[in-house]
Amino acid sequence: MNIFKVLASGRKSFQEETASAILAWLMNPAMEHGLGSILLAEFVRDLSGGSTCPSEFKALPGRLTPRLRNENEDVPICRCALEYNVGTGFIDIVFFIDQWMLSIENKIYAASIGDTQQLAKQYQGLKERHPDLRACSVFLVPIEGGPEVPDPLVEETFGNLSVAPGDFKQIVTWQENGRNGAPSISGLLQRILTQESTGRIDPVPEYTRHTLKALVAFIESGFEGYEYNPAVSGGGLNDATERQLTVAEILQRDEGFVGVKAGVSGLLQMPIDIMTRHRFQYTSLDMSTKRNWIPVKQFRRLVAWRRGDRPDIAWEGTLPSAVLHKIAGDYGAKVFIGIKGGEAALRAMPVETIHEKQWQISTQQPTPQWVAGDTFARILEQKGKLSIVSQTAA
């Protein structure tokens, strides 16, 4: 049994406030988990690996290590605050370690990233409330669909945060990532478990050990509960489904969510004659943080595009090459595809590798690694014809 998946199996999604409380509990040396300061010290050590990290912060992990005899040791004062009010907003987690403030803004779903000025506002409020303390601002975000480059909204929000000299900032992901030097919570927890099993750290209480294992699995699943993995009802429907509707019936609605196997990617690869006849799962519940549920308004635009129109679509997500080739051809320089290494890497990539990959698409270009759609389409055409998603019956 995974207690975290049980908690996420209700009709509402797993809440970010709960994830923050669990993480703060594990990192707080004063809690009853039996880890002491190990997790907090390792997290701080991960953050101190960057070139912008001040030497004073890099010294904190060693000072957090417990000593049997500490009469003359410089033991830091450490306290933790959840939902910390700084006037300009509430920060999910703040650790105060002597002259340092370690603030963590937590997002477990990409859909919850809204105000791209949020980090900047929080940092401003934190510094105004504690002008004599130095700050490390952490943006803790999910990795969805195994992207090789960061989500554009994450990059924009993080880029809008400017810190004062002596302070620094860092992106951390929940799931393991492909970013050079970017820590992950999943990787950190797995490292603690490995160190404990090989005797490199003191034994961890059995309950805590199983809790860490369950949390790693839950994080890597994208914080999903049991009921949303396979279909669970006798009719093969998700429990949230209120009725099944055809495309024609959905086009008459303005609100709600449509359940599609594999989400947007599945809808865009579905042969159009099958799509037209298919009865999709529909619900009026808020499924914005659940996978494979598409808002009705977005569903209508995607169907219009499949039928040959070019509606205004805010393309975001992770899609296979064949689908992206068609989108890039239709929308050209209005879309961007995230490729680690940018255009040069795409040109050097074997066509077989391109076929196998899933790529991120966005209407923004946060970094030069994002290649414009028309360039992406042209390079793929030069490399050879791809199996492009059909706009007619398959």
Residue, then its C-alpha position, 0 to 999 in steps of 0.5 A: m500500500n502507498i498511503f500517498k496514493v490513497l490520499a490522492s485517490g479522492r475526487k479532488s487532486f492531491q493538494e500542494e499544501t499537503a505536499s509542502a507539509i510532508l516535505a517540511w516535516l521530513m526536512n525539519p530536524a525537530m520532527e519525530h521521523g528519526l532522520g534528524s538533520i540529514l535530509l535538510a543538510e543534504f538538500v542544502r548541500d544540493l543547493s550549494g552545488g551551483s556557481t552562484c552559491p555563496s561560500e557561507f551557504k556552502a558551509l551550512p551542511g557541515r554545521l547542521t551535522p549533529r555532534l555528540r560533544n558540542e560545547n565549543e561547536d557553532v550549532p546553527i539555530c534552525r526553525c521552519a515555517l509553513e505558509y509564511n506570510v510576507g505581506t506580498g504573499f504566502i511562501d509555502i516553506v521557509f527555513f531560517i538557519d542562522q543568518w539564512m532564509l531558505s524559501i521554497e515555493n512549491k508547485i506539484y502541477a504545471a497547471s498551477i503555475g499562473d502569476t509569473q511574478q509570484l517569486a519576485k513578489q515573495y522575495q521582495g516581501l521576505k527581504e522587507r520583513h527580514p532585511d538583515l537576513r540573506a536569502c536562498s529562493v527555491f522554485l520547486v516544480p514538477i517534470e511532466g512528460g519527461p521534457e529535456v528542457p524546462d517548461p516555459l512558464v517555469e523559466e519565465t517565472f524564475g527569470n523574473l526573480s532578481v536577487a540582491p548580491g549575496d543572495f541566490k536562487q535555484i530551480v529544484t524539480w520533484q521528479e528526476n530531471g535532465r538539467n545539469g546541476a539541478p537537484s530533485i527531491s526524488g533523487l535526494l530521497q533515493r540517495i538517502l535510502t541508498q546511503e542508509s542501506t549501505g551503512r553510510i548514514d545511521p539506520v533510519p526507523e523502519y516506518t520512515r524508510h517505508t514512508l520515503k520509498a512510498l513518497v519516491a514512487f508517488i512523486e515519480s507517478g506525478f502525484e496520481g492516486y490509484e483510481y486515475n491510473p487504470a479505469v476502475s468502474g465496471g463500465g471501464l469509466n473513470d469515477a469522475t465521468e458523468r456521461q459519455l458524449t460524441v464530438a458533436e455533443i461536446l461542441q455544444r458545450d462551453e464548460g467541463f472537461v473531456g477525458v481522452k486516453a493519452g490526453v492531447s497527444g492521444l486526441l491528435q493521433m486519433p484517426i479523424d473518423i474514429m474521433t468523430r464516432h467515439r464517445f468521450q468521457y465528460t465531467s463538469l468537475d474541475m480536472s485541471t490538475k488531472r492527466n488525460w482530461i482536456p478543458v472543453k474549450q481547448f478540446r473544441r479548438l483541437v477538433a477544429w484544427r484536426r478538421g483543417d482549420r487553424p484556430d488560435i491555440a495556446w500550444e503547450g505540452t509534450l507531443p511526438s514528432a509526427v504531431l509536432h511536424k504538422i503543428a509546426g507546419d501550420y503555425g510556423a514561427k508562432v510555436f517553439i519546440g524545446i530541444k536540448g542543444g537547440e537547432a544544432a542538436l536537431r540537425a545532428m540528430p538521426v531521424e530514427t532518434i527524432h521519431e522516438k522522442q517526445w518534444q515540448i511545444s510552447t507559444q513562447q521561446p524562453t531560451p535559444q534551445w527552443v526552435a521555431g516551428d517553421t525551422f523545426a518542420r524544415i529540418l525534419e523535411q530535410k531528414g526525410k518524410l515523417s508519418i504525419v498525423s492524418q487530417t482525414a480518415a485513416 
